[in-house]
Amino acid sequence: MSKIKIIHLQVLPILSGVQNMMLQVLSGLDQKKYQIYVLSRSDGALVEKVKESGWTHLALDSLVREFSLKDFVSAWKLYFLIRKIKPDIVHTHSAKTGFLGRIVARLSRVPLVIHTIHGFPFHQYQNPIKRFVFILLESFAGFFAHFNVFVNQYEKEMAVHKLGFSKKKSLTIYNGVLPYHKQKIFSNDNSLKIVSVLRFTEQKNVVSTIEQAVKVAKKYDNVSFAFYGDGELFNICERIVLDSDVGERVELKGWVYDIQNVLLNYDVFLLNSLWEGLPISILEAMSVGLPVICSNIKGNNELVDSHNGWLVEPYDLNSLDSVVHEILNNKNILAEKGRESIIKVTKQFHYGLFINEYERLYSCTKGNSDE
């Protein structure tokens, strides 16, 4: 029996949350059942990961993140690639490939077109005109998918009730992670080690977060921070740290790939984003038994509540200080909230549930998806 051909579309060939989520899906599939292709630009770590996994990488270097005239070239090339490969399924990710991919795949008569929305590209902190344009584009592209998959419940409800998405073709599949084989053991000393794993971008609110970390480190000499990641705002953040007198306790560590093992060295996970889908980084922290401090925004607040962490307002400059003060007055709360993190991962965000949902979705025929 011939394999089911599936193409996953990405723009950036990096290994951040969206790409890692896709790799989790592909790794969990029955490799004897599927012939897997991944399409993206050709200049990044994702390409090597795809090849190491035995899958086929398709390069489309005309793809750029921002909308431009190159998109017409990309759409044309994508059309001919799809017509050549004749996939049974096209699965797109992120705004750019989601817009082009859904339309081109449907016009190419691909039997099953799926788009995962890892957080809509419009948000409250955006220029109103840009936000309006993105809303229109997402509303339009949504009609071309047989299924639009949301990683949080909030955006699914918003898409159905405010953007005109079909309720039958919209579903939520939470990102998933396996509970790690080791769990955090909290020490009884008076130190507090806070860790963050993120891209140094506007979305992650990283400059404000670093500034807050410096402020807290100056106030409490037993508190330290470690930030793992890289991005366009790294140099600005590095300068903030260098200009402070607490650089030895606010460290910028760069990228690391065995992150769950690294997380075991810390006490609390921090992510103060402005907008999210459903962050893999928070799930990984929860999987090792860390409590979480994160911004009270869509996605984050479906992972974290008062049982397993603290929700703070992104631009509240005193919020991190308040949480740190609470923890230092009662360090036993870390173990209590850490246990709740593991329970929540096991019950709601387990990798097995995640894979089963995508397997079920991939088994749909075109006829079923259009009912």
Buried (B, 14 or more C-beta within 10 A) or exposed (E): EEEBBBBBBBBBBBBBBBBBBBBBBBEBBEBEEBBBBBBBBEEBBBBEBBEEBEBBBBEBEBBBEEBEEEBEEBBEBBBEBBEEBEBBBBBBBBBBBBBBBBBBBBEBEBBBBBBBBBBBBBBEEBEEEEBEBBBEBBBBBBBBBBBBBBBBBBBBBBBBEEBEBBEEBBBBBBBBBBBBEEBBEBEEEEEBBBBBBBBBBBBBBBBBBBBBBBBBBBEBEEBBBBBBBBBEBBEEBBEBBEEBEBBEBBBBBEBEEEBBEBBBEBBBBBBBBBBBBBBBBBBBBBBBBBBBBBBBBBBBBBBBBEEBBBBBEBEBEEBBBEBBEEBBEEBEBBBEBBBBBBBBBBEEBBBEBBBBBBBEBBEBEEEEBEE
